[in-house]
Amino acid sequence: MAEQKDVFERFNEGNLDLATAFWLFGVVGLFILNFAGGFISAFLGNWVFIPVFVLSAGILVQLASCGEKYIKDKEQKKLSPVWGYLTYVYCGVNALSLIYFAYEIITGNF
């Protein structure tokens, strides 16, 4: 019998359904990660944001991968892939936000 993969493994492979990936990782996961990073950085310094940036970027890449799979599935079934494209926009805006925040920390404006 085939072993069933957990939600983290399916997300990491880009095979998690888009709704679960978006809300669980793209919204809740990023919120918790960034909130915890901001809280901990108050005590330990801005270097804490290095792993936060790496993990956030990884989540965005995998979320975009789930969006790509969603788009392919919907186009194959001749249905609207709009949620996949909106996920791309969400990932792009978050990536720009990460880049700007990194710039603010590097230049000492944070």
C-alpha positions in Angstrom: 0.0 0.0 0.0 1.3 3.4 -0.9 2.3 5.7 2.0 0.2 8.8 2.1 2.3 12.0 2.2 1.6 14.8 4.8 0.6 18.3 3.9 4.2 19.6 4.2 5.6 17.0 1.8 2.9 17.7 -0.7 3.4 21.4 -0.4 7.2 21.0 -0.8 6.6 19.0 -4.0 4.1 21.5 -5.4 1.3 18.9 -5.3 -0.9 20.5 -2.5 -4.2 21.9 -3.7 -4.1 25.6 -4.2 -6.6 26.6 -1.6 -4.9 24.8 1.2 -1.4 25.9 0.0 -2.5 29.5 -0.2 -4.3 29.8 3.1 -2.2 27.5 5.2 1.3 28.5 4.0 0.8 31.7 2.0 -1.3 33.5 4.5 -1.1 31.8 8.0 2.4 30.5 7.6 3.9 33.7 6.3 2.1 35.7 9.0 3.4 33.5 11.8 6.9 33.4 10.4 7.1 37.2 10.0 5.5 38.0 13.3 7.8 35.6 15.2 10.8 37.0 13.3 9.8 40.6 14.2 9.2 39.7 17.8 12.5 37.7 18.2 14.5 40.4 16.4 13.6 42.9 19.1 15.6 40.7 21.5 18.4 39.3 19.3 18.8 41.8 16.6 18.1 42.1 12.9 20.3 39.1 11.9 17.2 37.0 12.9 15.6 38.1 9.6 18.1 36.1 7.5 16.4 32.7 8.1 13.0 34.5 7.9 13.8 35.8 4.4 15.0 32.4 3.3 12.0 30.5 4.6 9.6 33.2 3.3 11.2 33.0 -0.2 10.9 29.2 -0.1 7.2 29.4 0.8 6.6 31.8 -2.0 8.4 29.6 -4.5 6.5 26.5 -3.5 3.2 28.5 -3.5 3.9 29.6 -7.0 4.6 26.0 -7.9 1.1 25.0 -6.5 -0.3 27.8 -8.6 1.4 26.6 -11.7 0.0 23.1 -11.2 -3.5 24.6 -10.6 -3.2 26.6 -13.9 -2.2 23.5 -15.9 -5.0 21.4 -14.4 -7.7 24.0 -15.1 -6.5 24.7 -18.6 -6.5 21.0 -19.3 -10.1 20.8 -18.1 -11.0 24.0 -20.1 -11.9 25.9 -16.9 -10.8 29.3 -15.7 -7.3 29.3 -14.1 -7.7 32.8 -12.6 -6.9 31.7 -9.1 -3.6 30.4 -10.2 -2.7 33.7 -11.9 -3.8 35.6 -8.8 -1.6 33.4 -6.7 1.3 34.5 -9.0 0.4 38.1 -8.4 0.3 37.5 -4.6 3.7 35.8 -4.7 5.2 38.6 -6.8 3.9 41.3 -4.4 5.3 39.4 -1.4 8.6 38.9 -3.2 8.9 42.7 -3.8 8.0 43.3 -0.2 10.8 40.9 0.9 13.3 42.7 -1.3 12.3 46.1 0.0 12.4 45.0 3.6 15.9 43.5 3.1 17.0 46.8 1.5 15.6 48.7 4.6 17.5 46.4 7.0 20.8 46.6 5.0 20.7 50.4 4.7 19.9 50.7 8.4 16.5 52.4 8.0 14.6 49.7 9.9 
